[in-house]
Amino acid sequence: MSERKLLYGDNLKYSTKINNPEELGKYLLKERKHLKLTQKEISEFADVGRKFIIEIEKGKTTAQLGKVFELMNSLGLELHLVKRGDS
């Protein structure tokens, strides 16, 4: 997992490259803790089970994509795809 700064218009944003489910889980855990939310709280916001949060944060390799997006949205995150070599 690597982070880099990007400039969007006049706004500085941060981009994190995620290479596998374990890195995604660690990143989502870090964001949840940064927001000072418990697994129970974020599961309620995202309308997913607490067990799902636990599994994702541990790097579960199989998950319902829609639930992953609900979780990311609840953490204030969005997904951007970049073609390799276009950075």
C-alpha positions, 0 to 999 in steps of 0.5 A: 500500500502506498500513498501519494499526493494529488492536486485536483484543481485547487484541492490537495488530495491523497491517493492510496494504491491498494494491491490486495484485500488485506491492504484494503482491510487495513486501510478501511480499519485505519479510516474507521479508527480515524473517524473514531467509529466502532465496528458496530457504529460503522456497520449500522451506518453502512447497513452491513453486519458487524461480522462483515466489518470484522472480515473485511478489516482482516482482509477477506478475499471474497466479499459482496462488492455492493457491501464493500461500496456501502462501507467505503461510502460510509467512511467517506471514501470513493474508488478511482481506477487508474490504468497501470503506467498512467501515474 
